[in-house]
Every structure is written in C-alpha cells, then in structure tokens.
Amino acid sequence: MSRACASAIRVVLTGDEPLCRGALAALLEREADFRVVAQTDDCLGTVGAVTEQRPDLVVLDLEPPARDAAEAARTIRRAGDVPIVLLTRCTRPGALRRALAAGVHGYVPKSTDAAKLAGILRGGCIPGSGMWIRRSRRWS
C-alpha cells in the first residue's frame, strides 16, 4: 500500500515490459514522497497520461515500442512541460546525446541498485556513477 503524501512526486511510468514496469511502480510506491499516477506501455499512452494526470516526472524506458527515446521525449514534451528520465540498458553515447538534446533530463542505467533509485529520481546525482539528472523546480 502506498504511503504517498500530499506533496508526493507524481510519476508516470512507461515501458514495454509489464513485469518490470509493475515492479518499478511497487518500488516507488514504497517511498512516502512518490505516487505513481499512471503506467503506460507506449509513447501515445504516455502522452495521454501526461495530458490527463499532469505528473511531476515521467520515467521512460530507452526503447519503448515503435519509437526511439529522442522521438518519444519530443512527443511527450509537446504534451506537457514535464521532466523525463530514461531507465535504460543502453548507454550508447549517441543515443543518450540525442535523448538529452530532445529534452530528456537524465538517465539511469537498469543496472542501478534499486535502493538508490528513489534518491536519483528525486533529482540527485551519485558522484562518479555516470548518471545525471537535472533537478526539477517542481519538487526542489
């Protein structure tokens, strides 16, 4: 059960693997300051969720079905001014540069320790980890 509070960070999760997406939702819901407001399996579903839910953060799999991360980020950004963080297996510099140029705020490798994920998504940066996320003014 969620322990979400009134000032919780509202999150939309997007990924094509239901088991992983659900596990991530359960992990974030254990945190008092996170509330998963929607889970989607593609970019179009995310656009709808962003428009309807007005989340504080979108967590996006690097390779959602039918679109690359950069195109997905551009589409999502047009739906709302919301920070986007990639959760990815892929750390190819070219793909990450394109995604960051398209408006993604940062990325988190899927090899990240689950215990560190909430802290990273809160806008932190783990020195030396290669993960980078710009802090959003929405929950600073």
C-alpha angles and dihedrals in degrees: 000000000000121000091197117160131208092264094048121144104252111221135193113200121205125186139127096232109080095195094052093042091050092047090051090050091051091048093051094043089060087067116086093221100049129079121181104215098177143006120205135178099210145026095261091054089050092052089053092047092048091050094047103035102032093213126195093228141017119207108202131188109234093236109036114173118286098000139066119236095256093053091044090051092050091050093047093046090055088056094053144340096260130143113249124205122190119223102200149168089199120079098170104151094223094053092046093048090052091049093048091047089052092058106274110147097210149317139248120201114232087235089070117122107260090226090063099047100087091050091050092049091049085070102269129136125218107220113242094006099108090235118124130183128170111226112247119230087220095077104016 
